[in-house]
Amino acid sequence: MVTSNRRLDLTFAALADPTRRAILARLARGDATVGDLARPFRVSRPAISKHLRVLERARLVRRTREGRVSRCALDAAAMRSAAEWIERYRAFWMGRLDDLKRYVEQSPTTHTTKERS
């Protein structure tokens, strides 16, 4: 459980940054070089490499070398674990909201100020 908690921490930390989310969105369309990934951002290539290292540590991205070129690919397995974690809490809260709805619908109606007049 500690390992899975650590993995979730890394995943959510990686997803917390808008640049990293944009990189993942780009990689969802297909593999790309680091240069391709850096192009739309107004940050240096070393800054993109730092973002990629965070994504690699979270196991969201795999990077391979082809000569002098680094290619990146999305690895969605870690995101699946995060989605499963979120789904458990979504189901919990939806159940709680359903309970609240039933409670409100079963409660005796209260009189409005208009009815009291």
N, C-alpha and C positions, 0 to 999 in steps of 0.2 A: 504493500500500500504506500509506503514512503516513496518508492521509486515512481509509482504512478502519480503521486501528488507532486513530486519534483518535476515530472514530465509535464503535467498540467500547468505548473507554475511557469515553466519555460515557454510553453505554447501560448498561454495568455499574455505573458510579458512580450513575446514576439508580436502578437496580434494587436497589442496596445498602440503601436505606432502607425500613423497613417501612411508613411512611406513604405513600410514593410507590407502593409495590407495591399497597397498599390502594386508592389512587386509580385505578391502572390496572385493578385488578379491578372496581371500580365502573364505569369507562368501558367495560369489555368488555361490560357489559350494555346500553350505550347512551350517547348524548351526555348531558351534564349541565352545569348552570350551576356557577359557582364556589361559589355559596351551597350548592347541593346537595352538592357535594364536601366542603365544609367542615363540614357539619352533624354527621356522626358523630364528628368528632375534637374533642378538648379542647384545641385550639390556636386561635390567632387567625386571622382571615381573611387578614391579611398573611402569616402563616406558611404558609398553604395556597398563597397566590400565589407565595411563594418556591419551594415544592415544585413548583408547576406550571411555573415558569420553568426549573427544572432538567430537568423532563420535556420541555419544549419544546426546550431546547438539544440534548437527546438525540434529538429528533425522534420521541418516543414519543407526544406529545400535540399536537394542533392547537387553538388557541384563536381563536375568532371573536367579534366584537362585534355584538350586536343591540341598538342603542340603548345603554342603560346596563348591559345584561346581557352578561356574557362566557359563552359556551358553549364547552365543551371536548369534544373527540372523540379517541378512541384512534387512533393511527396505528401499526399493527403492523409496518411495513416494517423499522424499526430492530431490532425484537425478532426478526424473521426472520433478520437477519444474525447476531445474537448466538446464536440457536438453531443456525444452521449451523456457527458456530465451535465451539460446545459439542459438536455432533454429531461433528465431525472428531476431537475428543479422546476422546469416548466410544468411537468406533470404534477408535481407537488402543489405548485401555486394554482394551477387550474383546478385541482381538486378542492383546495381551500376556497377559491372563489365560487365554485359550485355549491359548497357547504353554506357559504354566506348567502348566496342567492336563495337556496332552499329555506334558510332561517328567515330571511326577510319576507319571502312569499308566504310562509306559514304563520308569521307573527300577526297578532290582531292589528288591524289598521288603527292608526292614531287619528284623532279628530283634528281637523284643520281649524284655524282660527275662524274661518268663515262659518263652519258648522257650529261653533260654539256661540255665535252671535244670535 
